[in-house]
Amino acid sequence: MRLAAVLSGILILTSSTFSATIYVPDDYATIQGGIDATMNGDTVIVRQGTYVENIDFFGKAITVLSQSGPTVTIIDGNEAGSVVTFKSGEGHDSVLGGFKITNGSGTLAPTGDYSGGGIYCESSSPTITNSIITRNNVPDDGGGMFTWYSNPIVTGCTFSSNWADKGGGMHNFSSDPLVTQCTFHLNNVTGRGGGMHNYDCESTVINCAITYNATGSKGGGISNTESNIEFSNCTIIGNQADFAGGGIYSYLSDFSAINCTISENYSYYWGGGLYNHTCSPTATNCILWGNTPEEIVDYNYSYPVVAYSCIQGGYPGTGNIDNDPLFADSANDDIHLTWNSPCRGAGDNSVVTEPTDFEGDPRVALGTVDMGADEFYYHLYHGGEVVPGFPINIKVVGYPSAPVLLALGSGLQDPPLNTQHGDLWLQWPPLWQGNIGTVPSDGILVLPVTVPTNWTPGSEHYLQSLIGPWGGSYTRLSNHLTLTAE
């Protein structure tokens, strides 16, 4: 009897800890078929292709991932409702990642509105990663994603070209989402919040780019109503509102912005950068520059606290400056700081909450934190799309006069090779290497190149740079840059 009880316990333990992996379309023709066959802890792997369906997790704590990424793995909702639905109490262990989510038309929410064209979350808190939510259209709230009493984690996602009345990219209602490393681009609404609308929320938005969204009313980039939102390391650029708040519109909302760059936003009437209505937000270590018609408008008992920030036209507060931030290329939305920028080393270290800047560089790199989303540090990045046969600019950030060695490798060294200058991530020897010159006085070396014609779409190519002479005390290896061919 005792032996039987022990064996029974072992069997129960084994069955409860065993997890299965299901492949679509190998094992099941549809993603929903794969989900329906799972138990908690299972994983569904979806091969590349287009799947015309609308899926629901039905409360399961499972992981659904694409095998080849969002550019080639598409869930098409066929205008038959929300493309992906979470409304059965899903938690953070319900994971969706690596898909393009498109052509959704929404679900009837408890608000009485059709909402959540791409993703619909009701009383659920899933994890959404590495996905493209695009070209979804709803008559009411959340063209890309709608949350209602939900606390999802959304990371590494792009919300683009979605349409709604409020919250083109994302609409949050009485929810506290964590949104990190996401892009909200070219979303449109007739009401509030071209990129994002928060109502009665405590959202946290970190390392996000909110760019070129538009509204026929308020909050071209972001609109906050009766909310308390935390922004850190965000770039809010080129958004447009027909009424007020080109960058951010806030009503009865006390948001905080730390190390954000808010630039080139437009409002037809008031507050090209920020429009504050009956609220007391804070902005520290921020840059507001080039917004039209003005950087900040405070209306009806609004008392912002702005400190250690670069505000065009000036603004009262400790440590604020009114000097051109000297972006690398503001005409092309490159808001990296140059070596001579007055924002470099002009911030307040005591308020820094994130260890890195908007692209992963150390946040307090050279003693005193910089203003804005970018921290001036050794870095390699590029401007322009990586299209075979077309030009792009490879840009190397470093101290003036530093020699630059650029290496193109075929893969990664794992684990990285430790050197006196940091981690060498490329396989050695690399396919190509060369001295490409020295960093000019503005701290950014621009190398115009043509993308090789033999790079196939989706292929990845790796770059790393040595900035400074080998053996130099100020020499560093840059970040590892991946060029993905379009």
N, C-alpha and C positions, 0 to 999 in steps of 0.2 A: 504493500500500500504506500509506504513512504517512498520507495523507488518510483512507483507510478506517478506520485505527486511531483517528485523532482523532475522526471522526464516531461511531464505535462507542462511544468513551469518553463523548462528549457525550450519546448516547442512554441509556447506562447511568446517568449522573449525573442526567439529566432524569427518568428513570423512578423512580429511587430517592428523589428529593426531592419528587416530585409527591404531593399528598395530596388525597383525595376527601372530599366530604361526602355522607352518605346520610341520607335522611329516612324516618322511620317514622310512619305507615304508607304514605306516598306511594310510596316505592320498594320497601319490603318490609313485609309485613303485621305482622310480629313484630319485637321488639327483637333476638331471637336471630338471625333472618334477616338483619337489618342487620349484626350483629356478624360473622356467618359470611362476609359479602360484603366485609369490610374487609381492608386491609393495614395494616401498621404506619404510624402517622402519620395515619390517617384519622379522621374524626369522624362519629359517628352522632347526629343530632338527632331527638328523639322528641316528637311532638306530644302535646298533652294528651289524657288518656283513661286507661282502665284496661286493663292488659295482663296477662292471666292466663297466666303462664309462669314458668319458672325459667331464668335466663340464666347463661352461663359465658363468660368472656373468652378462654379457651383460650390464654393466654400472649401475647395481642396487645397491643402498645403503642398503644392507641387511646383516644379520648375519647368517652364516651357521656353525653350531656347531655339533659335535658328542655328543651323550648322555653319552657314556661310555669311551671315551678317545681313543688315537691313536693306542694302542696295539691291540684293538679288532674292530676298525672301519677303514676299508681300502677302499681307492679309487684306483682301478687298471686300469691304462690307456691302457692296452692290446697292448702296442707298436703302438697305433693308433694316436699319436700326444702328445701334452702336456696334462698332467693329469688335470691341472687347468689353466684356461686362464683368464687374465684380460687385455683387450685391448680396452675398451670403455670409458676411462676416469674415472674409479673408483677412489674414494678417500679413506681416512682412515676409513670412516664409512661403507666400504665394508669389512666385516670381515669373515675370514675363520679360524676355530680353532678345534683342537682335532682329526686330521685324520692322518693315515699313507698314504702317497702319493707315489705311486710306479709304475714301469713299463711304464714310459713315454718315448716318442721318440722325442719330440720337435716340434716346429712350425717354418715355414720360416719367419725369422725376416727381418726388413728393411735393416739390414746389408748384406742380401743375404745368411745368414747362418741358418742352422737348430739349434735352441737354446731352452733352457728352457724345459728340459725333464719333471721335476716334476711340476714346476710353471712357467708360462710365463707372464711377465708384460711388456706391451708396452704403454707408455704415461699414466700410471695408478699408483696409490699409495694406494693399499689396506693394510689391517692389517692382518698379518698371525701370529697365536699364537699356542703354545702347539701342534705342529705337528711333525711328523717324515717323512722326505723326503728322501727316500732311494731306491737304485737300479733302478735309472733312467739312461738312456744312450742316449747321442746325439753325432753326429759327430763333432759339432762345439762348441758352447759356453753355459756354465751353465747347467751341468748335472742335478743338483738339482733345481736351480732357475736361471732365466735370467731376468734382468731388463734393459729396454731401455728408457731413458728419463723418469724415474719413481723415486718416493720417498717413497717406502713402509716402513711400520713399521713391523719388523720381531722379534718376541720375544718368548723365551722359546721353540725354535725348535731345532731339531737334523737333520743335513744333513750328511748322512752316505752312503758309498759304491756307490756313483754316479760316472759316467764316462763322460768325455768330452775331447775336445782338449784344451780348456781354461776354468778355473773356474769350477773345479769338483763339489764342493758344490754349489757355487754361482758365477755368472759372472754379474758384474754391468757395464753398458755402459752409460756414460753421465748421471749418476743417483746419487742420494744422499740418499741412504737408511739408516735407523736407525736400527741397528742389536744389540739386547741385550739378554743376558742370553741364547745364542745359542751354540750348539756344532757342530763342523765340524770334522768328524772322518772317516778315511779310504776312502776318496775320491781320485780319480786318474785322471790325465790328461797326454796327450802327450806333450802339450805345456806349458803354464804358469798358475800358481796358482792352486795347488792341492786342497786346501780348498776353496780359494776365489781369484778371479781376479777382480781388479778395473781398468777401463780405463776411463780417463777424469771424475773422480768422486770426490765427497766430502763425502765419507761414514763415519759414526760414528759407531764404534764397541766397545761395553761395556760389561764387564763380560762374555766374550765368551771363550770357550776352542777350540783351533785349534790343533788337535792331530792326528798324524800318517797318514797324507795325503802325497801324492807323486806325483812327476812330472818327466817326461823324459827330462825336460829342466830347467826352472827357477821358483823359488818360490814354494818350497814344501808345505809350509803352506799358504802363501799369496803372491800374486804378485800385485804390483802397477805400473801403467804406466800413466804418466801425470796426477797424482791425488794428492789430499791432504786428507789424511785419519787420523782420530783420533782414537787411541786405548787407552782403559783404563781398568785396572783390568783384562787383558786377560792372559791366559796361552797358550803358543805356544810350544808344546812339541812333540818330536819324529817324526817330519816331515822330508821328504827326497827330495832332488833335484839332478838330474843327472848332472847338470851343475853348477848353482850358486844359493845362497840364500836358504839354507835349511829351515830356519824359515820364513824370509821375504826377497823378492827381490823387489827393488825399482829402477825405471828408471824415471828420470825427475819428481820425486814425493817427496814432503816435508811432510812426515807423522810425527805425534807426538805420542809417546808412554809414558803413565804415569802409574806407578805401574803395569807393566807387568812382567811376568816371562817367559823367553825364554830359554829353556833348552833341551839338548839331541837331537837337530836337526842335520841333516847331509847333506852335499853337497859334491859331488864327487871332484869338483875343488876348489871353493872359497866360503867363507862366510857361514859357517855352521849355524851361528845365523842370521846375517844380511849381505846382500850385497847391497851396495849403489852405484848406477851408475848415476853420474851427478845430485846429489840432496843433500839437506841439512836437513835431518830429525833431530828431537830432541828426546832424551830418558831421562826421569827423574824418579827417584825412581824405577828403573828397576833392574832385575837380569838377566844376561846372563852368563850361566854356563853350562859346559859340552857339548858345541856344537863342531862339527868337520867339517873341520879341524881348524877353528878359530872362535872367537865370532863375529867379525865385520871386513868387508873388505870395504874400501872406494876407489872408482875408478873414475878417470876422473872428477876432479873438484867437488868432494863430500866433504862436510865439516859438518859432524854431530856435534851436541852439546849434549854431554852426561854429566849428572850431578847427583850426589847423587845416584849412581848406583853401583852394585856389578858386576864387569866384570872380568872373569877369564883371567889371564895374564895381567890385568891392562889396563886402557885407560885414556888418559888425560881429565881432567875436574874437576870442583869443587865438592868436597865431594865424589868422586869415591873411591871404595875400591877393593882390590883383596884378598878376604878371602873366604874360603868355606862357603856357606850360611847355611850349616847344615840343609838341608831339613829333614823332618820327615822320608821319605823313598824314596829317589830318584830312587832306582832300580825299584820301582813299581809306579813311577810317582806321588808320594805323595809329593807335593811341599809346604805343610804347614811348617811354620817356627817353629823350636824348641826354647825353652827358651834361650839357649845359642847362638843362631844365631847372627853373627855380623850385620845382616841386620835389626835386631829388633831395632826400634827407631833411625835409621840412615838416614832417608829420609828428604825431604824438605816439610814442611806443606804448603808452599805458593802455590804449583802447584796442590794440590789435588782438583779434580773436582767432585768426587763421594762421597756420605756420607757413603757408605759401601764398603767392599772389594768384592772379586769375589764370595763369598758365603753368603753375607749378614751381616757379622759382622761389627761393627762400624769401619770406616776407620781410624780415628785417635783415637785409643783406650786408649793408656797409655801415652799421652803427646806429643810424637813425632812420626810421621808416620813411618811405616816400609817400607823397600824396597820390591818390588815384588807384586804379585797379592794377597798374603795372609797377613792379619793383625793379629798378635798374639792376641787372645782374647778367653775368655771362649767359648768353642764350642764343639759340639757333632757331630761326623760324622762316617761313616763306610767305610771300604775297602773291595772290593769283591762283587760279585753278590749275591742277596738275593734268594738263591735256597733252597727250603725245603730239610733238611737232610744234607746240606753242610755247611762247616765252613765259617764264616766271622769275621772280626775284628771290634769291636766297639771301637772307639777312642775318648778319652775325653781330651780336651785341657784346661789347667789351670796352676796356679802358683805352683811351686814345693812344695811338702809336703801337699797340700790341700787334705782333705778327700773327697771322691766322693760317692754320693748316686745316684743310677740309678733307674728310675721308668719306667715301661712299662704299658701304659694305653690303654683302649679300645676305647677311643674317645677324643674329645676336649671339654674343658670348654669354652663356648662362652657366654658373653665376658670372657676374661682371668681373673683369680683371681689375684689381685694385692697383692704382698707381699713386705716385706722390701728388698727382694733380686731380685725383678723383677716380671715378669708375670708367674704364674703357669698355663700352658696350658692344662695339662692332667686332665681328670675327676678324682675326688678324692672320695674314695680311688682308687689307681691304681690296676691293676691286680697283679702286682708284684713289689716289691721294695727291695733294698738291698744295704748295704755298700760293695763296690767292691774294696776298697783299697785306696791308696793315689797316687797323681800325682808324678811321679818320677822326677829326676833332669832335664831331658830334656823337661819337661812341657807337655808331652803327655802320658797318660795312655792307654795302649792297652789291651782290654779284648777280648780274643778269645772265640767265642761262636758258637754253631751249630744252624742253623735255624730250628725251630720246624717243624717236618714232617707234622703236621696237618694244616700248613698255605697253603691256596689254591692260585694258580697263580692269580695275580691281587689284592689280598687282601692287605689292608694297616694296618700297626701296628705302634704305636706311642711311641716314647721315649723322655725322658727329664732327665737332670741330674742336681743335686745340687752340686756345686763345692765349697768346703770350709765348715766349721762347721756352723750349723744354728745359726744365730745371729752374725757371724763374719763380721767385717767391709769390708773385701775383698771377701766375699762370694757372689756368683752369681748363678742364674738359667741359664742353657744353653739355646740355641735355641731349638725349637721343631723339632725333626727328624722323618721323616716318612720312614719306611721300607716297600717297596712294593715288595711282593713276585713275583719272576719271573715265 
